[in-house]
Amino acid sequence: MKINCIGILTSGGDAPGMNAAIRAVTRSAIYNGMTVKGIYRGYKGLLSGEISEFKTNNVSNIIQQGGTILKTARSAEFREPEGRKIAYETMQRENIDALVVIGGDGSLTGARIFAQEYNIPIVGLPGTIDNDLFGTDTTIGYDTALNTIMDAVDKIRDTATSHDRLFFIEVMGRDAGFLALNGALASGAEAAIIPEIWTEVDQLEALIEHGFRKTKNSSIVLVAESEVTGGAMGMAERVKQKYPQYDVRVTILGHLQRGGSPTATDRILASRMGAAAIDALMEDQRNVMIGIQNDQIVYVPFSKAIKNDKPINRDLLNTLRILSI
Ligand code: F6P
């Protein structure tokens, strides 16, 4: 099928580098003779018809900006068949033949269902700071968020050291520990508490048994936000009850992890992936997410990217433990 017009949207939590991806998709599509329509506020814009044509200058001067110029949303209506019907009608009215969806797990799940129901070519780009999509080594926004975490922890370390305190710093990741684990390695933290191994070991007890304050008076532990771990607050409460000798503090980094100008790594990744999305559509690929494995662009079927849990490198926990003696 010849694709004349593509629609592009960003959906779910924003991630630094989404703008670089919008720019790359738009310019590659125009270069290949396609018309581009920007759809605002994720799937919501497909329901409300908030759409406008993008020319090359609509994406000028955005590669360095955090957030997404297309705005984003989590649409409850699109989860219902009636909502998706309206979205399909909008696509027909706007003559949009195919979609490029930039987002995380939830957004690509929506894309997969929509593509199957209406036989629409859709290509996804992994846009999430969580790095929790299977089939790609990394996701757009992850590197920037890691750097933001590292900078924040460096600052907290100054005060932690001055006061001889134990800090639990909560980082994002939904149910994945990539930000916590690699953030801990990058910032020289004592440990990372991650949901992936929570049911196997009590990581807090293991940390205390390991004697985490034998050689130091201050400590920093990164905790992945998660209901299963109870987050940084949960950890601090447990320590206060059981080990009152420690002077404990909590910092929740929150949404500052989602903002900021994307790093070079994220800009390059987003640019490569954005261009690859158009290649994929021209090669008649559909229902795939663009991934990167060993620096090579790959096409990952939506079913794999969404359904499989991305494994975390558990050896890194050991490395962290060794390096924190
Ligand atoms: O998926 C990205 C993410 O930032 C998660 O790490 C976090 O759990 C969630 O989004 C927060 O969502 P919201 O911005 O809707 O509070």
Residues whose N, C-alpha, C, O or C-beta is under 5 A from the ligand:
A	BS01	F6P	G13 D130 M172 G173 R174
